[in-house]
């Protein structure tokens, strides 16, 4: 709700809006801009994908999912 009506005109504005997020249950969000450059177009094999522990959520599981890592 805190983003409603706010134009996202710069990275600084976006990070500030994310950082201002709170919930009634007490969640406080801290955000900072990551300016690192990361490689793109990395090819992941089907075998590598099969090793990931991805659990889709009930609502739009193609977009919303949990990735578990470490010891299961």
matplotlib code that plots the C-alpha trace (Angstrom):
import matplotlib.pyplot as plt

x = [0.0, 2.9, 3.8, 0.3, 0.5, 4.2, 6.0, 9.0, 11.3, 14.7, 16.5, 16.8, 13.0, 12.4, 14.9, 13.4, 9.9, 10.9, 12.8, 9.8, 7.7, 6.3, 3.5, 1.0, 2.8, 6.1, 8.0, 10.6, 12.4, 15.9, 16.9, 20.0, 20.8, 23.0, 25.1, 27.2, 27.2, 26.2, 26.6, 23.5, 22.3, 23.8, 22.5, 21.3, 20.9, 17.8, 19.9, 21.0, 17.4, 16.3, 18.6, 16.9, 14.3, 11.6, 8.1, 5.4, 2.9, -0.8, -1.4, 0.4, 3.1, 4.8, 5.7, 5.5, 7.6, 10.0, 13.6, 15.0, 18.8, 21.2, 20.4, 16.8]
y = [0.0, 2.4, 2.4, 3.4, 6.5, 6.8, 7.1, 4.7, 7.3, 6.2, 3.3, 5.5, 6.0, 2.2, 1.2, 3.8, 2.6, -1.0, -0.1, 1.7, -1.5, -2.7, -5.0, -5.0, -8.1, -6.2, -7.0, -4.4, -4.4, -3.1, -2.6, -1.4, -1.2, -3.9, -2.3, -5.4, -6.7, -10.3, -12.7, -13.2, -15.9, -18.7, -22.1, -24.5, -28.1, -30.2, -32.3, -29.2, -28.0, -31.4, -31.1, -27.9, -28.3, -26.0, -26.1, -24.1, -22.2, -22.8, -19.3, -18.9, -21.5, -20.6, -17.2, -17.9, -20.7, -21.7, -22.7, -24.8, -25.1, -26.7, -29.9, -30.9]
z = [0.0, 0.6, -3.1, -4.2, -6.3, -6.1, -9.4, -9.6, -11.1, -9.9, -8.2, -5.1, -4.9, -5.3, -2.6, -0.2, -0.8, -0.3, 2.9, 4.2, 4.1, 7.4, 8.5, 11.4, 12.7, 13.0, 9.9, 9.1, 5.7, 5.0, 1.4, -0.5, -4.2, -5.6, -8.4, -9.1, -12.7, -13.0, -16.0, -18.2, -20.5, -18.4, -19.6, -16.9, -17.8, -17.1, -14.8, -12.8, -12.6, -11.4, -8.4, -7.2, -4.4, -5.8, -4.3, -6.2, -4.2, -4.6, -6.1, -9.4, -8.7, -11.9, -10.3, -6.6, -5.2, -2.5, -3.2, -0.3, 0.0, 2.4, 4.2, 3.8]

ax = plt.figure().add_subplot(projection="3d")
ax.plot(x, y, z, "-o")
ax.set_aspect("equal")
plt.show()
